[in-house]
């Protein structure tokens, strides 16, 4: 109930924030529109001034050119003009030149201001367009949030768990890639590099020490190649047991659990009931991974001394039970192991099966899985 109340508070805050954001976007749009209209009027005035000053500049330029010509004529025939006429011609030419420079500077400033206004108007137009788009989008969000929110709590919680699970998957994938890369680098890659170096020495050993020494070197190379091949096969088996394709589910599980028993030190009992029938590859892989995940969860989190695995294959369905005598857990509490359980549930959903877990602190854990056997392909 408290979760629902908290969610209602969160939604109310979100609604208030969305509403305030909508008002702020309106204000931004209105301020932009007012500035746009003001600048548009100023742009008209500036354009008119530019036109007028261009006309005035052209007239002044003509007058300045004529005054320069007059000054040049006076300078050539200096003796024929009085000092007053010479001074007047010089002052007039200088005045027109100064006026022309002033007009050209004003024209330059007006053109610059015109370009600035046009650029600012373009930006304001884009801002208003974005604001109108945002208003529409915010209205959609607001209408959605004010709609039917009865199932919002479950949706949010489910999305949160799936997001965490997705992040766990990505993290696990990255760890697995690093592990495989490290194993390949430290194992087969190093061996193959050593084989290449040793193979270059064979001819030299033959020339220096004779055929027997060269043959001994080749035999060592064979041993290294066999070791490298064995290491590669082991890595491939960890990624996907090839026995699944060759032997099927039951023999592969039997082999995997014996290997895991040797590695973990746990006592693992494997029991199989029913006939050994081949299933579709997807079903065999899915069931193998489910058992693998359940056993590894027990090893990592439950600290058991014994794990029992029972598989029963019938014509209608396959039942799997994985039981350990470990420390168990409280099913109502969120634990690190819950992500492993969620992964199993995801796989169960794909196989259209069911899974139940019975556990309590210090009571061990029992995982029960049942998957329909509609994937059967052949019977041995």
C-alpha positions in Angstrom: 0.0 0.0 0.0 2.9 2.3 0.9 4.4 1.6 -2.5 1.1 2.7 -4.2 1.1 5.9 -2.1 4.7 6.6 -3.0 3.8 6.1 -6.6 0.9 8.4 -6.4 3.1 11.1 -4.9 5.7 10.6 -7.6 3.0 10.8 -10.3 1.6 13.9 -8.7 5.0 15.6 -8.7 5.6 14.5 -12.3 2.3 16.0 -13.3 3.1 19.3 -11.6 6.5 19.3 -13.2 5.0 18.6 -16.6 2.4 21.3 -16.2 5.0 23.8 -15.1 7.2 22.8 -18.0 4.3 23.4 -20.4 3.7 26.9 -19.0 7.4 27.7 -19.2 7.5 26.5 -22.8 4.5 28.8 -23.5 6.4 31.7 -21.9 9.5 31.0 -24.0 7.4 30.8 -27.1 5.6 34.1 -26.3 8.8 35.9 -25.4 10.4 34.6 -28.6 7.4 35.8 -30.6 7.5 39.3 -29.1 11.2 39.6 -29.8 10.6 38.2 -33.3 7.9 40.9 -34.1 10.1 43.7 -32.7 13.1 42.6 -34.7 11.1 42.2 -37.8 10.0 45.8 -37.6 13.6 46.9 -36.9 14.7 44.9 -39.9 12.3 46.8 -42.2 13.6 50.1 -40.8 17.2 49.0 -41.3 16.6 47.8 -44.8 15.0 51.2 -45.7 18.0 53.0 -44.1 20.4 50.8 -46.1 18.6 51.7 -49.3 18.7 55.5 -48.5 22.3 55.5 -47.5 23.3 53.6 -50.7 21.6 56.3 -52.8 23.3 59.1 -50.7 26.6 57.3 -50.9 26.4 57.0 -54.7 25.6 60.8 -55.0 28.4 61.7 -52.6 30.8 59.4 -54.5 30.0 61.3 -57.8 30.5 64.6 -56.1 33.8 63.5 -54.5 35.0 62.3 -57.9 34.1 65.7 -59.5 35.8 67.6 -56.7 39.0 65.5 -57.1 39.0 66.3 -60.8 38.5 70.0 -60.0 41.4 69.9 -57.5 43.6 68.1 -60.0 42.8 70.8 -62.6 43.6 73.6 -60.2 46.9 71.9 -59.2 48.0 71.7 -62.8 47.2 75.3 -63.6 48.1 76.7 -60.2 49.2 80.1 -61.5 45.9 80.8 -63.2 43.9 80.5 -59.9 43.8 82.7 -56.8 44.9 81.3 -53.5 41.3 81.4 -52.3 40.1 79.3 -55.3 42.9 76.8 -54.6 42.0 76.6 -50.9 38.3 76.2 -51.8 38.9 73.4 -54.3 41.1 71.6 -51.7 38.6 72.0 -48.9 35.6 70.9 -51.0 37.5 67.8 -52.3 38.5 66.9 -48.7 34.9 67.5 -47.4 33.3 65.2 -50.0 36.0 62.5 -49.3 35.3 62.6 -45.6 31.5 62.5 -46.1 32.0 59.6 -48.4 34.0 57.7 -45.8 31.4 58.4 -43.1 28.6 57.2 -45.4 30.5 54.0 -46.3 31.1 53.3 -42.6 27.4 53.9 -41.8 26.4 51.6 -44.7 28.8 48.9 -43.4 27.3 49.1 -39.9 23.7 49.0 -41.2 24.5 46.0 -43.4 26.1 44.2 -40.4 23.1 45.0 -38.2 20.7 43.8 -40.9 22.6 40.5 -41.2 22.6 40.1 -37.4 18.8 40.7 -37.2 18.2 38.2 -40.1 20.3 35.5 -38.3 18.5 36.2 -35.0 15.1 36.0 -36.6 16.1 32.6 -38.1 17.0 31.3 -34.6 13.9 32.7 -33.1 11.8 31.0 -35.8 13.5 27.7 -35.0 12.9 28.3 -31.3 9.2 29.0 -31.8 8.9 25.9 -34.0 10.6 23.7 -31.4 8.5 25.2 -28.6 5.3 24.5 -30.5 6.5 20.9 -31.1 7.4 20.5 -27.4 4.0 21.8 -26.3 2.3 19.1 -28.4 4.6 16.4 -27.0 4.2 17.6 -23.4 0.4 17.6 -23.9 0.6 14.0 -25.0 2.6 13.1 -21.9 0.3 15.0 -19.6 -2.8 13.4 -21.1 -1.2 10.0 -20.7 -0.2 10.5 -17.1 -3.6 11.8 -16.2 -5.3 8.7 -17.8 -5.8 5.3 -16.3 -2.9 4.6 -13.9 -4.3 1.7 -12.0 -1.7 -0.7 -13.4 1.2 1.8 -13.4 2.7 0.4 -10.2 3.0 -3.1 -11.6 4.3 -1.8 -14.9 7.0 0.3 -13.3 8.1 -2.5 -11.0 8.2 -5.0 -13.8 10.1 -2.6 -16.0 12.6 -1.9 -13.2 13.2 -5.6 -12.6 13.6 -6.2 -16.4 16.0 -3.3 -16.6 18.1 -4.7 -13.8 18.0 -8.1 -15.3 19.0 -6.7 -18.7 22.0 -5.0 -17.1 22.9 -8.2 -15.3 22.8 -10.0 -18.6 25.0 -7.4 -20.3 27.4 -7.5 -17.4 27.5 -11.3 -17.5 28.1 -11.3 -21.2 31.0 -8.9 -20.9 32.5 -11.0 -18.1 32.1 -14.2 -20.2 33.7 -12.5 -23.2 36.6 -11.4 -21.1 37.0 -14.9 -19.6 36.9 -16.6 -23.0 39.3 -14.0 -24.5 41.7 -14.5 -21.5 41.5 -18.3 -21.8 42.2 -18.2 -25.5 45.1 -15.8 -25.0 46.6 -17.7 -22.1 46.0 -21.1 -23.6 45.7 -21.9 -27.3 47.0 -18.6 -28.5 50.2 -18.9 -26.5 50.6 -22.6 -27.5 50.1 -21.8 -31.2 52.6 -18.9 -31.0 55.1 -21.3 -29.4 54.4 -23.9 -32.1 55.2 -21.4 -34.8 58.5 -20.5 -33.1 59.4 -24.1 -32.6 58.5 -25.0 -36.2 61.0 -22.4 -37.5 63.7 -24.2 -35.5 63.0 -27.7 -37.0 65.0 -27.0 -40.2 67.9 -25.5 -38.1 67.9 -28.4 -35.8 68.0 -30.8 -38.8 71.0 -28.9 -40.3 72.9 -28.6 -37.0 72.0 -31.9 -35.2 70.7 -34.3 -37.8 67.4 -36.1 -38.5 66.9 -37.7 -35.1 67.0 -34.4 -33.3 64.7 -32.9 -35.9 62.2 -35.8 -35.5 62.3 -35.3 -31.7 61.5 -31.7 -32.2 58.6 -32.6 -34.5 57.2 -35.0 -31.9 57.3 -32.2 -29.3 55.4 -30.0 -31.7 52.8 -32.7 -32.1 52.3 -32.9 -28.4 51.9 -29.1 -28.2 49.4 -29.1 -31.0 47.4 -31.9 -29.3 47.4 -29.9 -26.0 46.3 -26.8 -27.9 43.5 -28.7 -29.7 42.3 -30.1 -26.3 42.2 -26.7 -24.8 40.2 -25.3 -27.7 37.7 -28.2 -27.4 37.4 -27.5 -23.7 36.6 -23.8 -24.3 34.1 -24.7 -27.0 32.4 -27.2 -24.6 32.0 -24.5 -22.0 30.3 -22.3 -24.5 28.0 -25.1 -25.8 28.5 -28.8 -24.9 28.9 -30.6 -28.3 27.6 -33.7 -26.6 24.1 -32.2 -26.8 24.2 -32.4 -30.5 25.8 -35.9 -30.5 24.3 -37.7 -27.5 21.3 -35.7 -26.4 20.2 -34.2 -23.1 20.5 -37.0 -20.5 24.1 -38.2 -21.3 25.2 -34.5 -21.6 23.7 -33.7 -18.2 25.3 -36.8 -16.6 28.7 -35.8 -17.9 28.3 -32.1 -17.0 27.2 -32.9 -13.4 30.1 -35.4 -12.8 32.5 -32.7 -14.0 30.9 -30.1 -11.8 31.0 -32.4 -8.8 34.8 -32.8 -9.2 35.2 -29.1 -9.6 33.0 -27.9 -6.8 33.5 -30.6 -4.2 29.7 -31.0 -3.7 28.0 -34.4 -3.8 25.7 -34.4 -6.8 23.2 -37.2 -7.4 21.7 -37.5 -10.9 18.6 -39.5 -11.5 16.8 -40.1 -14.8 13.4 -41.6 -15.3 11.7 -42.5 -18.5 13.1 -43.3 -22.0 15.9 -41.4 -23.5 14.3 -39.6 -26.4 15.9 -36.9 -28.5 14.3 -33.5 -28.3 14.6 -30.5 -30.6 17.9 -28.7 -30.3 16.3 -25.6 -28.8 14.5 -27.6 -26.1 17.6 -29.7 -25.2 19.7 -26.5 -24.9 17.0 -24.8 -22.9 16.6 -27.6 -20.4 20.4 -28.1 -20.1 20.8 -24.4 -19.3 18.1 -24.5 -16.7 19.7 -27.4 -14.8 23.1 -25.7 -15.2 21.7 -22.4 -13.8 20.0 -24.1 -10.9 23.1 -26.1 -9.9 25.4 -23.1 -10.2 23.0 -21.0 -8.2 23.1 -23.6 -5.4 26.9 -23.7 -5.5 27.3 -19.9 -5.5 24.7 -18.9 -3.0 23.4 -21.8 -0.9 26.7 -23.5 0.2 25.2 -27.0 0.1 27.0 -30.3 0.7 24.6 -32.3 -1.5 22.6 -31.5 -4.6 20.1 -33.9 -6.2 19.0 -33.6 -9.8 16.1 -35.6 -11.1 14.9 -35.6 -14.7 11.8 -37.4 -15.9 11.0 -37.5 -19.6 7.5 -38.5 -20.6 5.6 -38.3 -23.9 3.6 -35.3 -22.6 6.2 -33.3 -20.7 9.6 -33.2 -19.1 9.9 -32.7 -15.3 13.1 -31.5 -13.6 13.8 -31.2 -9.9 16.9 -29.7 -8.4 17.1 -30.0 -4.7 20.0 -28.8 -2.4 20.5 -29.0 1.4 22.0 -25.5 1.6 21.1 -22.4 3.6 18.0 -21.5 1.6 16.6 -18.0 1.3 13.5 -15.9 2.0 11.5 -15.8 -1.2 9.9 -12.5 -0.3 13.3 -10.8 0.0 15.3 -9.4 -2.9 18.6 -11.2 -3.2 21.5 -11.3 -5.7 20.2 -14.8 -6.6 16.9 -13.3 -7.7 18.5 -12.3 -11.0 19.5 -15.9 -11.7 16.0 -17.0 -10.9 14.6 -14.3 -13.2 16.8 -15.6 -16.0 15.5 -19.1 -15.5 11.9 -17.7 -15.6 12.6 -16.0 -18.8 13.9 -19.2 -20.3 10.9 -21.1 -18.9 8.5 -18.6 -20.6 10.2 -19.2 -23.9 9.7 -23.0 -23.5 6.1 -22.4 -22.4 6.7 -24.2 -19.2 6.2 -23.7 -15.5 8.7 -23.3 -12.6 8.2 -23.2 -8.8 10.7 -22.7 -6.0 10.3 -23.9 -2.5 12.9 -22.4 -0.1 13.2 -21.1 3.4 16.2 -20.0 5.5 18.3 -23.0 6.7 15.8 -25.4 4.9 17.5 -25.8 1.6 16.0 -25.0 -1.9 13.9 -27.1 -4.3 13.5 -26.0 -7.9 10.7 -27.7 -9.8 10.4 -27.3 -13.6 7.9 -28.7 -16.0 8.0 -28.1 -19.8 5.6 -29.5 -22.4 7.2 -32.2 -24.7 5.7 -30.9 -27.9 9.2 -30.5 -29.4 9.9 -34.2 -29.6 11.6 -35.2 -32.9 12.6 -38.8 -32.7 12.8 -41.7 -30.3 15.8 -44.0 -29.8 
